[in-house]
Every structure is written in C-alpha cells, then in structure tokens.
Amino acid sequence: MALFKRNVQITAKIDGQPIQAPQLGMPALQWRNGYGVSSDGKDTNSQNKPTRRLTKDTKEIIIYFSRSGSTELLAAKLAKLTGADILEIVIDEPYSGNYRQTLSRANFERQTESYPELKMSVPDLSQYDRAYLGYPIWAMTLSHPMTSFLLDYGNLLNQKQIVPFMSEGGYGQGNSVQRISQILRQKGVQATVYSRPLVVDGNKVDRSDYQIERWLKSLN
C-alpha cells in the first residue's frame, strides 16, 4: 500500500504557520472519496493560532473553514497568488479528529439545523470588494461552520463579489453555491455570487497550482 506524502505538511504554510494535511497525496484506494480522513481535533489549530491576516489597503479577503487541512492549503495558495487578507472561521466546539464522530455530529446538525456557534471576532469588511469563501463539501453542501458564518455575518458581505472555493471528496460542489446565494438572499444581502467555483479533490490540493491559476484568470 502506498505511503502518504509528507513533504506538503512540512513545507506548506499559511501566514507563517505550517499546514497539517495527512490526506494529501493519498492514492484513490486509500482516499475513498475522503471517507475516514482524520484531523487534528481542533479544526487545523491544535498547533496553530487561527489564521487572521488583516491589512488596511487590500481589496480582497479569503474567509475559510478547514477541518483536515485541504481547504486551508487552498486558502494559502490563493493568498499567495492574490495578496488577499485571510480570516479563518473558528467555532466554539471544534469537530472531533475521528471521522465517524464528526460525521455523526454533522448529520445531527444538518437534520436539526443546529449549526455550530462561532468563536471569533469578525472585522469590518467594508474595505473589501471581493470575498473568497472557502470550505469543504459536507453531504453535497456547505460545511456547517460556513453556514454559521453566513447566518451570523452574511450582512457584512453586502454589495461584494462572492467567490466560492472548496475541497471535496470527488462528488463535486453539490448545492453549496446555491446555498450561499439562498442564505444571503434571505438576509436581504445584495451580492454577486460567482457561479463557477474552484473545486479540488481534498487529496490533490498540493497538485492544484495550475488549476488555481487558470481559475483566477477566469474571474477577470
């Protein structure tokens, strides 16, 4: 059985902090469309502080949630290419490092619409024209922390261009982009949601540079 790649975990960083993502480079038979992928039990922050890089002048910001590191690596690659600010979504009770426990919790949250409480301060977003929203796909839709962010702070995205990007298990974007539009519309937010998101398999983010560059060019 093939071994996991380790070089990405050692060399990849976001705002100077190392990214841990053991699923990167995992072959398909082990990957199993993301089934069973573990995490650090703190939604990427068992060793790191939540990512928060805010400047005074840039017009773009990356807002993301990542459980196991794939979406975080995508966010890092986008930040490097765009120079955008970065804000990581942090919840009060992180998801378990155990996949089955996280799956059970996520299913319950989805069925009951009891989305996780956030534990973060969100800055004034008025300086930004474009917000990149990054998340893993869960059950063919938004992961719940991004849903919570939009429900709590979606009004701060009024009059902005919203550009989704995501890591997924091989089944595509699901209805995640439509869900973003739906939540913002219900909150009375007027925003332009880009309909062709960046979608990358969670075990292939380390090999996605060309795809990201082509996608960024398509935005303009």
Secondary structure, DSSP 8 states (H G I E B T S, - for coil): ------HHHHH-EETTEE---TTTT--HHHHGGGTT----SSTT-SSS---EE--SS-SEEEEE--SSSHHHHHHHHHHHHH--EEEE--BSS---SSHHHHHHHHHHHHHHT----B-S-----TT-SEEEEEEEEETTEE-HHHHHHHHHHGGGGTT-EEEEEEEESSS--TTHHHHHHHHHHHTT---EE-SS-EEEETT-GGG-HHHHHHHHHHH-
